Amino acid sequence: MSRLQAIESKILTLEEAQRRMALWHMKGDKVVFTNGCFDLLHQGHVTYLAKAAGLGDHLLVGINSDDSVRRLEKGSGRPINSEAARAFILASLGVIDMVVIFTEDTPEALIHALEPDVLVKGADYDPDETDAKAKTYVVGSDFVRKNGGEVCVVDIVEGFSTTGIVNKMKKG
């Protein structure tokens, strides 16, 4: 398999991801899940993803589809990179084992379908928040815990954000 094929083999449909998850779980591997838009990949993202990957044997990343990003109102002209480009870039990272694109506004359905062992978000979320309407609530946390999994937050690198990069570019 070429290196290009190795990258492409990490980008899966939901059904393909479910089959791979079943194999990993049969082997007793611990699967970590996180999600995001990952529009302009930066040092903050890569640090966050490396920390998340360290919490288990495999890291699965769910990324918002282009339509989903637009509905989240991340800003005009967003996403900058298409879902296919964002998935490809993420899949090229050695710390990531699988990338799945989801079309909903949240990864709730994806989390239910894949049943990860560990759910990870950045430290701007609260793993103990139970109010699903709170901004700090970790979507899917109740489901993951109910199935014996854990919910973790990892520190984010200050000074890095896609919105900050976009604003800097606009200022020239």
C-alpha positions in Angstrom: 0.0 0.0 0.0 1.4 3.4 -0.9 1.5 6.2 1.6 -1.2 8.0 -0.2 -3.4 4.9 0.0 -2.6 4.6 3.7 -4.0 8.1 4.2 -7.1 7.5 2.1 -7.8 4.2 4.0 -8.3 6.1 7.2 -11.3 8.1 5.8 -14.3 5.9 6.3 -18.1 5.8 5.9 -20.1 5.1 9.0 -20.6 1.5 8.0 -16.9 1.0 7.4 -16.1 2.7 10.7 -18.5 0.4 12.6 -16.8 -2.7 11.1 -13.3 -1.4 12.1 -14.5 -0.4 15.6 -15.9 -4.0 16.0 -12.5 -5.4 15.1 -10.7 -3.1 17.5 -13.1 -3.9 20.3 -12.8 -7.7 19.7 -9.1 -7.2 20.2 -9.7 -5.4 23.5 -8.4 -2.1 22.1 -9.4 1.2 23.7 -10.9 3.6 21.2 -10.9 7.4 21.7 -13.3 9.7 19.9 -13.2 13.4 19.4 -14.8 15.7 16.9 -14.6 19.2 15.4 -14.6 21.2 12.2 -10.7 21.3 11.9 -11.0 23.9 9.1 -7.5 25.3 9.1 -5.3 22.8 10.9 -2.9 24.5 13.3 -0.5 23.7 16.2 -3.4 23.9 18.7 -5.3 21.2 16.8 -2.3 18.9 16.4 -1.4 19.2 20.1 -5.0 18.5 21.2 -5.2 15.5 18.9 -1.9 14.1 20.1 -3.1 14.4 23.7 -6.4 12.8 22.8 -4.6 9.9 21.1 -2.6 9.3 24.2 -5.8 8.3 26.1 -6.2 5.0 24.2 -5.0 2.7 21.5 -6.8 4.3 18.5 -8.1 7.8 17.8 -11.2 8.3 15.8 -12.0 11.8 14.7 -15.5 12.9 13.6 -15.5 16.0 11.4 -18.5 18.2 10.6 -19.6 18.2 6.9 -19.5 21.4 5.0 -23.2 22.0 5.5 -22.9 21.3 9.2 -20.0 23.8 9.5 -22.2 26.4 7.8 -25.1 25.8 10.1 -22.8 26.2 13.1 -22.2 29.8 11.8 -18.4 29.7 12.2 -18.2 32.9 10.0 -18.7 33.9 6.5 -16.9 31.9 3.9 -16.5 28.9 6.3 -15.5 26.3 6.0 -12.5 27.4 4.1 -11.4 23.9 3.2 -13.9 21.3 2.0 -14.9 18.3 4.1 -12.9 16.1 1.8 -9.8 18.2 2.2 -10.2 18.5 5.9 -10.6 14.7 6.2 -7.6 14.1 4.1 -5.4 16.4 6.1 -6.5 14.9 9.4 -6.0 11.3 8.0 -2.4 12.2 7.2 -1.6 12.7 10.8 0.1 9.7 12.4 -1.9 10.1 15.7 -5.2 9.6 13.9 -6.4 6.1 13.0 -9.8 6.9 11.5 -11.8 9.9 10.2 -15.6 10.0 9.7 -17.6 12.9 8.3 -20.9 13.5 9.9 -23.7 15.7 8.5 -25.6 16.5 11.7 -25.0 19.6 13.8 -23.6 17.4 16.6 -21.8 14.1 16.7 -24.4 12.5 18.9 -25.7 10.0 16.3 -22.1 9.1 15.4 -21.1 8.5 19.0 -24.2 6.2 19.4 -23.3 4.3 16.3 -19.6 3.8 17.1 -19.7 3.4 20.9 -16.2 4.8 21.7 -14.5 3.9 25.0 -13.3 7.5 25.6 -14.9 10.7 24.5 -12.6 13.7 24.5 -13.1 17.5 24.1 -11.0 20.5 24.9 -10.7 22.0 28.4 -13.3 24.7 27.4 -15.9 21.9 28.0 -16.9 20.5 31.3 -16.9 16.7 31.5 -19.3 16.8 34.5 -21.9 19.2 32.9 -25.2 17.4 32.7 -27.3 20.2 31.1 -27.4 19.3 27.4 -28.2 23.0 26.6 -25.1 24.4 28.4 -22.3 25.5 26.1 -19.8 23.4 28.1 -21.8 20.2 27.8 -19.9 17.3 26.1 -22.4 15.9 23.5 -22.6 12.2 23.9 -21.1 12.1 27.4 -24.2 10.5 29.0 -24.2 7.7 26.4 -20.5 7.0 26.7 -20.6 6.8 30.5 -23.8 4.7 30.4 -21.8 2.2 28.3 -18.9 2.1 30.7 -16.7 4.6 28.9 -15.1 7.8 30.1 -15.3 11.4 29.2 -12.1 13.5 29.3 -11.0 17.0 28.6 -7.5 18.0 27.5 -5.8 21.3 27.7 -6.0 23.5 24.7 -3.0 25.5 23.4 -3.7 29.2 24.0 -3.2 31.6 21.1 -4.3 29.2 18.4 -7.7 29.2 16.8 -9.0 29.0 13.3 -11.1 32.2 13.8 -8.0 34.0 15.0 -6.0 32.9 11.9 -8.9 34.0 9.6 -9.1 37.4 11.3 -5.3 37.8 11.1 -5.4 37.0 7.4 -8.2 39.6 6.8 -6.1 42.3 8.4 -3.3 41.5 6.1 
